[in-house]
Amino acid sequence: MGLWKKVTGIIKDKNSIVWANFSSKSSFRNPDLETSIIKATSHDEYHIDKRNAQIVFSWIRASPISLRPLVWALSRRMEKTRSWVVAVKGLMLMHGVFYCKVPAVEKMGRLPFDLSSFTDGDTTSGKTWGFNAFVREYYAFLDQRALVLSEKDNRKADDRSPMAQQLSKLQKLQSLLDMLLQVKPRAENMKLPLILEAMDCIIIEIYDVYSRICAEITKVLLNIYSVKKPEAATALKVLQKAMTQGEELSSFFDSCKEFGVMNANEFPTVAQIPKEEVEELERIVNWASDTTYEDSIGDYSIEENDKTAAIVEHKEALKTFIIIINKKFQI
């Protein structure tokens, strides 16, 4: 950061704090909370104010009514800024707010600001393209994450079968993981403490989302014999997608380690399930779905004893596969 840009950033932050302190407290403005937000999202790319970020999180946990002033202050700051530093810090702050697990936050629906076309003000240097892409990708993920969180409240009104709902949830989680894998530094000049800190947050989120995917896949497999053919076909697609994402995760972690992201070194290598075992599951799923589908219309002609023996055989194979999932399909 150039000296002039650094000085300008300090002045902007101080002016914003002064204006916040002069404002009157209302249902959508809280000067103390606003001041902490400004300090937590300062223009200083070499300093991360974790203390004021924690103050913001404490306000949100203590009282749901703090959400409105937080949304107002953070949105106003994000919509006005043309600094990638402020934008990244704002996204990290919003990411932390989600982890407060406050019901009012989970019902938000979408992010209250839009950084989908963000461009840093220092465009003349030609060195900000990587930061611009990082902000846009981080924003896209968090915006989708907020939407997925809010949809949990609508599941009671969902008239689809439990398996169909579970598969839909899995596909949304996989979509989130795809978006997470796009959030990464793409230029050498991005080896800065702030970007590395943001990537640590992304790595933790990846671990959480991927673990949930593995857990949900195990649940689906345990109930594969009770589903109809269309659902079984979707289940197979979900698993095939998971295999691809496992390979992408390995590559992603390797690149993060090379870049110097600390959390990427703390997670074990993603183990890949052998192709032969995936093909075995495909055979099981196809057989099970055909059986369930035919039984549902009363045209299945195998003798009852033969059918029971076949189900036992396939269930034993499926148990073996689930054990493999639990051992290998983790990071």
C-alpha positions in Angstrom: 0.0 0.0 0.0 1.4 3.4 -1.0 2.0 6.0 1.7 -0.7 8.4 0.2 -3.3 5.6 -0.1 -2.5 4.6 3.5 -2.9 8.1 4.8 -6.2 8.6 2.8 -7.5 5.3 4.3 -6.8 6.4 7.8 -8.5 9.8 7.3 -11.6 8.1 5.8 -11.8 5.7 8.7 -11.5 8.5 11.3 -14.1 10.6 9.5 -16.5 7.7 9.4 -16.0 7.1 13.2 -16.7 10.8 13.9 -19.9 10.8 11.9 -21.0 7.6 13.6 -20.4 9.0 17.1 -22.4 12.1 16.2 -25.4 10.1 15.0 -28.4 9.5 17.3 -29.3 6.0 18.5 -32.4 4.6 16.8 -33.9 1.3 15.7 -31.5 1.1 12.8 -28.5 3.0 14.1 -26.2 2.2 17.0 -23.1 4.5 17.2 -21.1 2.0 19.4 -21.8 -1.0 17.1 -21.2 1.2 14.0 -17.8 2.3 15.4 -16.8 -1.3 16.0 -17.8 -2.2 12.4 -15.7 0.7 11.0 -12.7 -0.4 13.0 -13.1 -4.0 12.1 -13.3 -3.1 8.4 -10.5 -0.5 8.3 -8.5 0.4 5.2 -5.3 -1.0 6.8 -4.4 -4.1 4.8 -1.7 -5.1 7.3 -3.8 -5.0 10.5 -6.8 -7.2 11.3 -8.8 -5.9 14.2 -10.1 -9.1 15.7 -11.0 -7.4 19.0 -13.7 -5.1 17.3 -14.9 -8.0 15.2 -15.5 -10.0 18.4 -17.4 -6.9 19.8 -19.7 -7.0 16.8 -20.3 -10.8 17.3 -21.1 -10.2 21.0 -23.7 -7.5 20.1 -25.4 -9.9 17.7 -25.4 -12.8 20.2 -26.6 -10.7 23.0 -29.7 -9.2 21.3 -31.4 -9.9 18.0 -32.4 -6.2 17.7 -28.7 -5.5 17.0 -29.1 -7.1 13.6 -30.9 -4.1 12.0 -28.2 -1.5 12.9 -25.5 -4.0 11.9 -27.1 -4.6 8.5 -27.5 -0.8 8.0 -24.0 0.1 9.0 -22.2 -2.7 7.2 -24.3 -2.4 4.0 -23.7 1.4 3.9 -19.9 0.8 4.3 -19.8 -2.0 1.7 -21.8 -0.1 -0.9 -19.7 3.0 -0.6 -16.2 1.4 -0.6 -14.0 1.0 -3.6 -11.2 -0.6 -1.4 -10.6 -4.3 -1.7 -9.3 -4.2 1.8 -12.5 -2.9 3.3 -14.6 -5.2 1.1 -12.6 -8.4 2.2 -12.8 -7.4 5.9 -16.6 -6.7 5.5 -17.1 -10.1 4.0 -15.1 -11.8 6.7 -17.1 -9.9 9.3 -20.4 -11.1 7.7 -19.0 -14.6 7.5 -18.3 -14.5 11.3 -21.9 -13.2 11.9 -23.2 -16.3 10.2 -21.2 -18.5 12.7 -22.9 -16.7 15.6 -25.9 -19.0 14.7 -28.5 -16.4 15.6 -32.0 -17.3 14.2 -32.6 -13.8 12.9 -29.4 -14.0 10.9 -30.3 -17.4 9.4 -33.6 -16.0 8.2 -31.9 -13.1 6.4 -32.3 -14.7 2.9 -29.5 -12.9 1.0 -26.7 -10.6 1.9 -27.9 -7.1 2.5 -25.3 -5.6 0.1 -24.1 -6.4 -3.4 -20.4 -6.8 -4.3 -21.0 -9.0 -7.4 -19.4 -6.3 -9.7 -16.9 -4.9 -7.2 -13.9 -3.0 -8.6 -11.1 -1.5 -6.6 -10.6 2.2 -7.0 -6.9 1.8 -7.7 -7.5 0.5 -11.3 -4.6 2.4 -12.8 -2.0 0.1 -11.3 -3.3 -3.0 -13.1 -2.4 -5.0 -10.0 -5.9 -5.3 -8.4 -7.6 -7.7 -10.8 -6.8 -10.7 -8.4 -8.3 -8.8 -5.4 -11.4 -7.8 -7.5 -12.0 -11.5 -8.4 -11.4 -12.6 -4.8 -14.0 -10.1 -3.5 -16.6 -11.1 -6.1 -16.1 -14.9 -5.5 -16.2 -14.5 -1.7 -19.4 -12.4 -2.0 -21.0 -14.9 -4.4 -20.4 -17.8 -1.9 -21.6 -15.9 1.2 -24.7 -14.7 -0.7 -25.6 -18.2 -1.7 -24.8 -19.5 1.8 -27.3 -17.0 3.3 -30.0 -18.2 0.9 -29.4 -21.9 1.8 -29.5 -21.0 5.5 -32.9 -19.2 5.1 -34.4 -22.2 3.2 -34.2 -24.4 6.3 -37.3 -22.7 7.7 -39.3 -23.6 4.6 -38.8 -27.3 4.7 -41.9 -28.0 6.8 -44.0 -26.8 3.9 -42.2 -29.1 1.4 -44.5 -31.8 0.2 -41.7 -33.9 -1.4 -40.6 -37.2 0.0 -38.0 -37.1 2.8 -35.4 -38.7 0.4 -36.2 -36.1 -2.3 -35.7 -33.3 0.2 -32.4 -34.9 1.4 -31.1 -35.2 -2.1 -32.0 -31.6 -2.8 -30.1 -30.5 0.3 -27.1 -32.5 -0.8 -27.1 -30.9 -4.3 -27.3 -27.4 -2.7 -24.3 -28.3 -0.4 -22.4 -29.5 -3.4 -23.2 -26.2 -5.2 -21.9 -24.3 -2.2 -18.7 -26.4 -2.3 -18.2 -25.5 -6.0 -18.5 -21.8 -5.1 -16.1 -22.2 -2.2 -13.5 -23.8 -4.5 -13.6 -20.6 -6.6 -12.6 -18.4 -3.7 -8.8 -18.3 -4.0 -5.9 -16.0 -4.6 -5.0 -15.8 -8.3 -2.0 -13.4 -8.3 1.4 -13.4 -6.6 0.9 -9.9 -5.2 -2.0 -11.3 -3.0 0.4 -13.0 -0.5 -0.7 -10.6 2.3 -1.8 -11.4 5.9 -5.4 -10.3 5.2 -5.8 -12.6 2.2 -4.2 -15.5 4.1 -6.6 -14.9 7.0 -9.6 -14.8 4.7 -8.4 -18.1 3.1 -8.2 -19.7 6.5 -11.9 -18.9 6.9 -12.6 -20.4 3.5 -10.7 -23.6 4.4 -12.7 -24.0 7.7 -15.9 -23.5 5.7 -14.8 -26.1 3.1 -14.2 -28.6 5.9 -17.6 -28.0 7.4 -19.5 -28.2 4.1 -17.6 -31.3 2.8 -18.1 -33.1 6.1 -21.9 -32.4 5.9 -21.9 -33.7 2.4 -20.2 -36.9 3.5 -22.7 -37.3 6.4 -25.7 -36.8 4.2 -24.4 -39.2 1.5 -24.1 -41.9 4.2 -27.8 -41.3 5.2 -28.9 -41.6 1.6 -27.0 -44.8 1.1 -28.5 -46.3 4.2 -32.0 -45.7 2.8 -31.3 -46.5 -0.9 -33.6 -49.6 -0.9 -36.6 -47.5 0.1 -36.4 -45.0 -2.8 -37.9 -45.0 -6.3 -36.0 -45.2 -9.5 -35.8 -41.4 -10.2 -34.5 -40.7 -6.6 -31.9 -43.6 -6.9 -30.7 -42.1 -10.2 -30.3 -38.7 -8.5 -28.5 -40.3 -5.6 -26.0 -41.8 -8.0 -25.4 -38.4 -9.7 -24.8 -36.9 -6.3 -22.2 -39.5 -5.4 -20.5 -39.1 -8.8 -20.4 -35.4 -8.2 -18.9 -36.0 -4.8 -16.1 -38.1 -6.4 -15.2 -35.2 -8.7 -15.3 -32.7 -5.9 -12.9 -34.9 -3.9 -10.4 -34.7 -6.6 -10.9 -30.9 -6.9 -10.4 -30.6 -3.1 -7.0 -32.3 -3.3 -5.9 -29.9 -6.0 -7.3 -26.9 -4.1 -5.5 -27.8 -0.8 -2.2 -28.4 -2.6 -2.4 -24.9 -4.2 -3.3 -23.3 -0.8 -0.4 -25.0 0.9 2.0 -23.7 -1.8 0.5 -20.2 -1.3 1.1 -20.3 2.4 -2.5 -20.8 3.8 -1.9 -22.2 7.3 -5.2 -24.1 7.7 -4.5 -26.0 4.5 -1.6 -27.7 6.3 -3.7 -28.8 9.3 -6.2 -31.0 7.4 -5.2 -34.5 6.1 -5.1 -35.3 2.4 -8.5 -36.0 0.9 -8.6 -39.8 0.3 -10.1 -40.9 -3.0 -12.5 -43.8 -3.3 -11.3 -46.3 -5.9 -13.2 -46.3 -9.2 -14.0 -50.0 -8.9 -15.9 -49.3 -5.7 -17.9 -46.5 -7.3 -18.9 -48.9 -10.1 -20.0 -51.4 -7.5 -22.2 -48.8 -5.9 -23.7 -48.0 -9.4 -24.5 -51.6 -9.8 -26.2 -51.7 -6.4 -28.1 -48.5 -6.9 -29.3 -49.6 -10.4 -30.5 -53.0 -9.1 -32.2 -51.5 -6.0 -33.9 -48.8 -8.0 -35.2 -51.2 -10.6 -36.4 -53.5 -7.8 -38.2 -50.7 -5.9 -39.7 -49.3 -9.1 -41.0 -52.6 -10.3 -42.4 -53.5 -6.9 -44.3 -50.3 -6.8 -46.3 -51.2 -9.9 -46.7 -54.9 -9.1 -44.9 -56.4 -12.1 -41.8 -57.8 -10.4 -41.7 -61.6 -11.2 -38.8 -63.0 -9.2 -39.8 -65.6 -6.6 -40.0 -64.2 -3.0 -37.2 -66.4 -1.7 -34.9 -65.4 -4.5 -35.7 -61.8 -4.1 -35.0 -61.8 -0.4 -31.7 -63.5 -0.9 -30.7 -61.0 -3.5 -31.6 -58.1 -1.2 -29.5 -59.5 1.6 -26.6 -59.9 -0.8 -26.8 -56.4 -2.1 -27.3 -54.9 1.4 -24.2 -56.6 2.6 -22.3 -55.1 -0.3 -23.8 -51.7 0.5 -22.7 -52.0 4.2 -19.2 -52.6 3.0 -19.4 -49.5 0.8 -20.7 -47.3 3.6 -17.8 -48.4 5.8 -15.5 -47.3 3.0 -17.3 -43.9 2.8 -16.9 -43.3 6.5 -13.2 -44.2 6.5 -12.1 -42.6 3.2 -14.6 -40.0 2.3 -13.4 -37.6 4.9 -10.8 -34.8 5.1 
